[in-house]
């Protein structure tokens, strides 16, 4: 099995953390999908990472699909509850965190364009989503240690990856001061080796 992805993508980081938490071994192939020589389209027609290639050379794409596959392929350390109601609660957290990442990535890509070609209204609209997502995560976390229930789950992994991406790409967003409970959660997550080992670089 192998994982194809970049060192900066929060979605790739999510998959790497889940695999590490579940002690799943794989080959990590670093590939930036927007490079001209990228091999990602050969495995994912949408040209996006992460891509998980299983042993029969079939590929899985979209981090949400991949992490669900990984949680089922190994019995160790389940990150998704088996019962429907708590499982949906965890998946809702994942969708919220992924949405923050999507909006932040759109801002990052827009700001890579020449200044005169950037759309300030578009950037503001995406930033509104980021800030609303952060507030919702903070409000719903409250004083809990973990996002969904009393144990560490995929919800915490997804939120941690979103916060790590903001810290990496947008240091000007002072989410730690605005949401100290999210800051405490991220610091707690960073004590886990899978989070330490996958800090975005690039």
C-alpha positions in Angstrom: 0.0 0.0 0.0 1.1 3.5 -0.6 0.0 7.0 0.1 0.5 9.7 -2.6 0.4 13.3 -1.3 2.2 16.5 -0.4 3.9 17.5 2.9 1.6 20.6 3.3 -1.9 19.3 2.7 -4.0 19.0 5.8 -6.0 16.3 4.1 -2.8 14.2 3.5 -1.8 14.9 7.1 -5.2 13.5 8.3 -4.6 10.3 6.5 -1.0 10.0 7.7 -2.1 10.5 11.3 -4.9 7.9 11.1 -2.5 5.4 9.5 0.0 6.0 12.3 -2.6 5.8 15.1 -3.7 2.4 13.6 -0.1 1.1 13.0 -0.7 0.7 9.3 2.5 0.5 7.3 2.7 2.0 3.8 5.0 3.8 1.4 4.7 7.6 1.4 5.2 9.1 -2.1 5.6 12.8 -2.0 3.9 14.4 -5.1 2.7 17.9 -5.5 -0.4 17.7 -7.8 0.0 21.1 -9.5 3.5 20.3 -10.7 3.8 19.6 -14.4 5.4 16.2 -13.8 2.9 15.1 -11.1 1.7 11.5 -11.3 -1.4 12.1 -9.2 -3.8 12.2 -12.3 -2.7 8.7 -13.1 -4.3 7.6 -9.8 -7.0 10.2 -9.3 -8.8 11.6 -12.3 -9.6 14.7 -10.2 -5.9 15.4 -9.8 -6.1 15.9 -6.0 -4.3 14.4 -3.0 -4.4 12.3 -0.9 -4.5 9.1 -2.9 -4.3 5.7 -1.3 -3.2 2.9 -3.5 -4.1 -0.5 -2.2 -2.3 -3.7 -3.0 -4.3 -4.6 -6.1 -3.3 -1.2 -7.6 -6.8 0.2 -7.1 -6.8 3.7 -5.8 -8.9 5.5 -3.2 -9.2 9.3 -3.1 -10.7 11.9 -0.9 -9.4 11.8 2.7 -12.8 11.0 4.2 -13.1 7.9 2.1 -9.5 6.9 2.8 -9.7 7.3 6.6 -12.9 5.3 6.7 -11.2 2.5 4.7 -8.2 2.6 7.1 -10.3 2.4 10.2 -12.0 -0.7 8.8 -8.9 -2.4 7.5 -7.2 -2.6 10.9 -8.8 -3.5 14.2 -6.2 -1.4 16.1 -7.3 1.9 17.7 -10.6 2.7 16.0 -11.0 6.4 15.4 -14.6 6.1 14.2 -17.3 4.9 16.6 -19.3 1.8 15.5 -22.7 3.0 16.6 -24.5 5.3 14.1 -25.3 8.3 16.3 -21.7 8.9 17.7 -20.3 8.0 14.3 -22.3 10.8 12.6 -21.3 13.2 15.3 -17.6 12.5 14.5 -18.2 12.7 10.8 -19.9 16.1 11.3 -16.8 17.4 13.1 -14.7 16.1 10.2 -16.9 17.9 7.7 -16.6 21.1 9.6 -12.8 20.9 9.9 -12.4 19.9 6.3 -14.6 22.9 5.3 -12.3 25.2 7.1 -9.3 23.7 5.3 -11.1 24.0 1.9 -11.8 27.7 2.5 -8.3 28.4 3.7 -6.7 26.6 0.8 -8.8 28.7 -1.6 -7.5 31.8 0.0 -3.9 30.6 -0.2 -4.3 29.8 -3.9 -6.0 33.1 -4.6 -3.1 35.0 -2.9 -0.6 33.2 -5.1 -2.0 35.1 -8.1 -0.6 38.5 -9.1 -1.9 41.2 -6.8 -3.9 42.9 -9.5 -5.7 39.7 -10.4 -6.7 38.8 -6.9 -10.3 39.0 -5.9 -10.6 40.7 -2.5 -14.3 39.9 -2.2 -13.6 36.2 -2.8 -10.9 36.2 -0.2 -13.1 37.9 2.4 -15.9 35.4 1.6 -13.6 32.4 2.3 -12.1 34.1 5.4 -15.7 34.5 6.7 -16.1 30.7 6.4 -12.8 30.1 8.2 -13.7 32.4 11.1 -17.2 30.9 11.3 -15.8 27.4 11.3 -13.4 28.2 14.1 -16.1 29.8 16.2 -18.4 26.8 15.8 -15.6 24.4 16.6 -14.7 26.4 19.7 -18.3 26.8 20.8 -19.1 23.1 20.4 -15.8 22.0 22.1 -16.5 24.1 25.1 -14.6 22.8 28.1 -14.4 19.2 26.8 -11.1 17.5 26.4 -12.1 15.9 23.1 -14.3 17.1 20.3 -16.8 14.2 20.2 -17.3 12.4 23.5 -14.8 11.4 26.1 -12.2 9.8 23.9 -9.8 10.7 21.1 -11.4 10.2 17.7 -11.2 11.2 14.0 -13.0 14.4 15.0 -9.9 15.5 17.0 -7.6 14.5 14.1 -9.5 16.5 11.6 -9.8 19.6 13.8 -6.1 19.3 14.6 -5.1 19.1 11.0 -7.2 22.2 10.2 -5.7 24.2 13.1 -2.2 23.1 12.1 -2.8 24.2 8.5 -3.9 27.6 9.7 -0.9 27.9 11.9 1.3 27.0 8.9 -0.2 29.0 6.1 -1.9 31.9 8.0 0.1 32.9 11.1 -1.7 36.3 10.9 -4.9 34.6 12.0 -4.7 34.7 15.8 -7.0 31.8 16.4 -5.1 30.8 19.6 -6.0 34.0 21.3 -9.6 34.1 20.0 -10.3 30.5 20.9 -8.0 29.3 23.8 -9.9 26.0 24.1 -8.9 25.2 20.5 -5.3 26.2 21.4 -5.3 23.8 24.3 -6.7 21.0 22.2 -4.0 21.5 19.5 -1.2 21.6 22.1 -2.6 18.3 23.6 -2.7 16.7 20.1 0.8 17.8 19.4 2.0 15.7 22.3 1.0 12.6 20.2 3.9 11.3 18.0 1.7 11.1 14.8 1.0 14.8 15.1 4.6 15.7 15.9 5.8 13.7 12.9 3.5 15.2 10.4 3.8 19.0 11.0 3.4 20.7 7.6 6.7 21.7 5.9 7.4 23.4 2.6 
